Amino acid sequence: MRWVYFNKLYRTKFQAGCLARRLEHDGWIYGFDEMRVIEIFRSRRGKYGVRFIP
């Protein structure tokens, strides 16, 4: 399985966490029925993003 990275980076971990929760509950909007693992990661420049395994 490979990680799928969501297309936007956020300044705060809170913002990325809100997106992660939305993907958990409303992932079908983006075309993903079930996601096994959803994770918040930090980029080298200090911004936060969301990645998941479909």
Stockholm file with secondary structure:
# STOCKHOLM 1.0

chainA/1-54         MRWVYFNKLYRTKFQAGCLARRLEHDGWIYGFDEMRVIEIFRSRRGKYGVRFIP
#=GR chainA/1-54 SS CCCEECSCCBSSHHHHHHHHHHHHHHGGGGTCSCCSEEEEEECTTSCEEEEEEC
#=GC SS_cons        CCCEECSCCBSSHHHHHHHHHHHHHHGGGGTCSCCSEEEEEECTTSCEEEEEEC
//
